[in-house]
Amino acid sequence: MDKELALYLRFTRRLPSLPRISAIVNRLLKPFYLRKPRPTVTADVDGLSMELNPAEAVDGALLFYPQIYDRPEIAFMKQHLPAGGVFIDAGAYIGYYSLQAARLIRSGQVRSGARY
């Protein structure tokens, strides 16, 4: 991870969950960071090591503000997925929900259609 990205992440990963905060990052900071081609980076996302492309919408959200990304959905999963259950993530894209489900289910099964 380059120094510029590390600096941005120190700021964006501390942002509170406020209305339109992600829009501010997506319209101001992210385009400035992407002013030149950027490589895929490996980053910590809630304790998960993920390979993310900063130019992609979902990848960029998980890179810049994982503390805000889909919090209601993750809270629902934490509340309703049983420890030995089965979770199917048919349209997984990068597998974020699958990775979260694997943490919760532990001894059950997680099936993913992730691109990686």
C-alpha positions in Angstrom: 0.0 0.0 0.0 1.5 3.4 -1.0 1.9 6.3 1.5 -0.8 8.4 -0.2 -3.4 5.7 0.2 -2.4 5.0 3.8 -2.8 8.7 4.6 -6.3 8.7 3.1 -7.3 5.6 4.9 -6.3 7.1 8.3 -8.9 9.7 7.6 -11.7 7.9 5.9 -11.7 4.8 8.1 -12.5 7.1 11.1 -15.5 8.7 9.5 -18.7 8.3 11.5 -21.8 6.7 10.0 -23.6 9.9 9.0 -26.0 10.6 6.1 -24.2 11.2 2.9 -20.7 10.7 4.3 -19.9 8.0 1.7 -21.1 10.3 -1.0 -18.5 12.9 0.1 -15.7 10.3 0.0 -16.9 9.0 -3.4 -17.2 12.5 -5.0 -14.2 14.2 -3.5 -11.5 12.0 -2.1 -11.8 8.9 -4.3 -11.6 10.8 -7.6 -8.6 12.7 -6.4 -6.9 9.4 -5.4 -7.8 7.9 -8.8 -6.4 10.9 -10.8 -3.8 8.4 -12.0 -4.0 4.7 -12.5 -3.8 2.7 -9.3 -3.0 -0.9 -8.7 -5.1 -3.4 -6.8 -4.2 -3.4 -3.1 -4.4 -5.9 -0.3 -6.1 -4.3 2.6 -7.5 -5.1 6.0 -11.3 -5.0 6.0 -12.8 -5.7 9.4 -10.0 -8.1 10.1 -10.2 -9.8 6.7 -7.4 -9.5 4.2 -9.0 -8.6 0.9 -7.6 -7.8 -2.6 -9.4 -4.6 -3.7 -9.4 -2.5 -6.8 -9.8 1.2 -5.7 -11.5 2.1 -9.0 -14.4 -0.3 -8.5 -17.4 0.9 -6.6 -17.8 -1.9 -4.0 -14.0 -2.5 -3.7 -13.5 1.3 -3.2 -16.2 1.4 -0.5 -14.6 -1.5 1.4 -11.2 0.1 1.0 -12.1 3.6 2.0 -14.9 3.2 4.6 -15.5 -0.4 5.6 -16.9 0.8 9.0 -19.9 2.2 7.1 -20.3 -0.2 4.2 -23.6 -2.2 4.5 -23.8 -2.1 8.3 -27.5 -2.9 8.5 -27.0 -6.0 6.3 -24.0 -7.2 8.4 -26.0 -6.6 11.6 -28.9 -8.6 10.2 -26.5 -11.5 9.4 -25.0 -11.4 12.9 -28.4 -11.6 14.4 -29.9 -14.3 12.2 -27.2 -16.7 11.0 -27.0 -19.7 13.2 -23.5 -21.1 14.1 -23.9 -24.3 12.2 -26.1 -22.9 9.4 -25.8 -22.7 5.6 -25.2 -19.4 3.8 -25.4 -19.1 0.0 -24.1 -15.9 -1.6 -25.2 -16.4 -5.2 -24.0 -13.0 -6.6 -21.0 -12.7 -4.4 -18.8 -10.4 -6.6 -15.8 -10.2 -4.3 -17.2 -12.3 -1.5 -17.5 -9.8 1.3 -20.8 -11.2 2.6 -19.4 -14.8 2.2 -16.4 -13.9 4.3 -18.6 -12.3 7.0 -20.9 -15.4 6.9 -17.9 -17.7 7.3 -16.9 -15.9 10.5 -20.4 -16.3 11.9 -21.3 -19.8 10.8 -17.9 -21.4 11.6 -18.9 -25.1 11.5 -21.6 -24.7 8.8 -21.3 -24.1 5.1 -20.7 -21.0 3.0 -21.2 -21.2 -0.8 -20.0 -18.3 -2.8 -20.1 -17.2 -6.4 -17.2 -14.8 -5.8 -15.0 -13.7 -8.7 -11.8 -14.8 -6.9 
